[in-house]
């Protein structure tokens, strides 16, 4: 599964999520569906698509790098644990 997240008025388009069932990983499915999402964005005239990634998910990092995604300088991700 992969889909595009469009802002309601204006702003960046993001890949909302890309995933493959664990039983079917390693077959190129995630790459294929992410490519399909990017093809849909291109058909709609979207100039850029952003994505984010769990830093420990090496397979998805590899896919994103191979598809041409690059780091965004100055981007800081923050996390707050609320169930203390």
PERAWO-V602116 format. One record per residue. N is the residue number from 1. PHI is phi in radians with two decimals (none if undefined). OMEGA is omega in whole degrees, -180 to 180 (none if undefined). Layout:
N;PHI;OMEGA
N;PHI;OMEGA
This chain:
1;none;172
2;-2.72;178
3;-2.58;178
4;-1.77;175
5;-1.84;178
6;-1.81;175
7;-1.19;-177
8;-1.12;-177
9;-2.14;180
10;-2.70;-180
11;2.28;-174
12;-1.34;173
13;-1.65;-178
14;-2.13;165
15;-1.30;-176
16;-1.23;-177
17;-3.03;173
18;-2.34;-178
19;-2.66;176
20;-2.44;177
21;-1.01;-177
22;-0.90;-180
23;-1.20;-175
24;-2.09;-179
25;-1.29;178
26;1.46;-179
27;-1.95;180
28;1.50;-177
29;-1.19;-179
30;-1.06;178
31;-1.09;-179
32;-1.11;-178
33;-1.26;176
34;-1.19;175
35;-1.06;178
36;-1.11;176
37;-1.06;179
38;-1.16;176
39;-1.11;178
40;-1.11;178
41;-1.07;180
42;-1.08;178
43;-1.07;-180
44;-1.50;179
45;1.42;179
46;-1.29;-176
47;-1.35;-178
48;-2.45;172
49;-2.23;179
50;-1.66;174
51;-2.59;171
52;-2.31;-170
53;-2.68;169
54;-1.17;-175
55;-1.12;180
56;-1.73;-180
57;-1.66;-175
58;-1.01;180
59;-1.06;-180
60;-1.27;175
61;-1.03;179
62;-1.09;178
63;-1.03;-178
64;-1.07;178
65;-1.12;180
66;-1.14;179
67;-1.45;175
68;1.71;175
69;-1.21;179
70;-2.27;180
71;-1.16;176
72;-1.84;-179
73;-1.01;176
74;1.46;179
75;-1.38;180
76;-2.10;175
77;-1.76;-179
78;-2.13;180
79;-2.39;178
80;-2.19;177
81;-1.42;-175
82;-1.88;-178
83;-1.79;-176
84;-1.26;none
